[in-house]
Amino acid sequence: MNEPLRVACIGMGWWSDVLADAMQRSKKLKIAASYTRSEDKRRAFAAKYGCTAAPSYEAILQDRSIEAIRFSALLRANRSSPSTCSTVSR
C-alpha cells in the first residue's frame, strides 16, 4: 500500500474542519502541517488533527516533506495581501 500524501492545510474556519475530516477518512491523505494567521486557531487545528502548527505559510512552502497544499480561505478577507497564492514546483 502506498503512503498517504502529506498535505499542509492553510486557512482555518468552519469549512477547514469539514475538509480535514474528509481527508482523514480517505486514508490517502495525511495532514502534516497547518497554518492560519490566528495562533489560537492554528494550535487548536494542529492539536485536533495531530499535525505541526507552522509559524508561517512560507515555512510550509519551504518544507520539503509537504507534497500538497489544501488552501481554504475567504478570498475577500485576503485582499490586503498581494501574494495570497504561490506556486510550488519540486
C-alpha positions in Angstrom: 0.0 0.0 0.0 1.3 3.5 -0.8 2.0 6.0 1.9 -0.6 8.8 2.2 0.1 12.1 0.5 1.5 14.6 3.0 -0.8 17.7 2.9 -0.5 21.1 4.6 -3.7 22.9 5.4 -3.8 26.7 5.1 -6.7 28.7 6.3 -8.8 27.7 9.3 -12.5 28.2 9.6 -15.7 26.1 9.7 -15.0 24.6 6.3 -11.5 23.6 7.1 -12.7 21.1 9.6 -15.1 19.6 7.2 -12.3 19.2 4.6 -9.9 17.9 7.2 -12.4 15.3 8.4 -12.9 14.1 4.9 -9.1 13.9 4.3 -8.7 11.7 7.3 -11.5 9.4 6.3 -9.9 8.9 2.9 -6.7 7.3 4.4 -5.0 8.6 1.2 -4.1 12.0 2.7 -2.1 12.8 5.9 -2.5 16.3 7.4 1.2 17.1 8.1 1.1 20.8 8.8 -1.3 23.7 9.2 -1.2 27.5 9.1 -3.6 30.4 9.7 -2.9 33.9 10.9 -4.7 33.3 14.2 -2.3 31.5 16.5 -5.1 30.1 18.7 -6.9 28.6 15.6 -3.6 27.3 14.3 -2.7 25.5 17.6 -6.3 24.1 18.0 -6.4 22.7 14.5 -2.9 21.2 14.9 -3.9 19.6 18.2 -7.2 18.2 16.8 -5.6 16.7 13.7 -2.2 15.7 15.0 -0.1 17.9 12.7 2.5 20.6 13.0 1.4 24.2 13.6 3.6 26.0 11.1 4.8 29.5 12.1 4.1 30.9 8.6 2.8 29.9 5.1 6.4 30.5 3.9 7.6 27.8 6.3 5.1 25.4 4.7 6.3 26.3 1.2 9.9 25.6 2.3 9.1 22.2 4.0 10.3 19.6 1.5 8.2 16.9 3.2 4.9 18.6 2.2 3.6 17.2 -1.1 0.3 19.2 -1.5 -1.4 22.2 0.0 -5.1 22.4 0.8 -6.0 26.1 0.8 -9.3 27.3 2.3 -9.8 30.9 3.0 -12.3 33.6 2.3 -10.6 35.4 -0.5 -12.2 38.8 0.1 -10.6 38.7 3.6 -7.2 38.4 2.0 -7.3 41.4 -0.4 -4.8 43.3 1.7 -2.2 40.6 0.9 -0.9 40.9 -2.7 0.6 37.4 -2.6 -2.0 35.1 -1.2 -1.2 32.3 -3.7 2.1 30.8 -4.6 3.1 28.0 -6.9 5.4 25.3 -5.7 7.3 23.1 -8.0 9.6 20.3 -6.8 
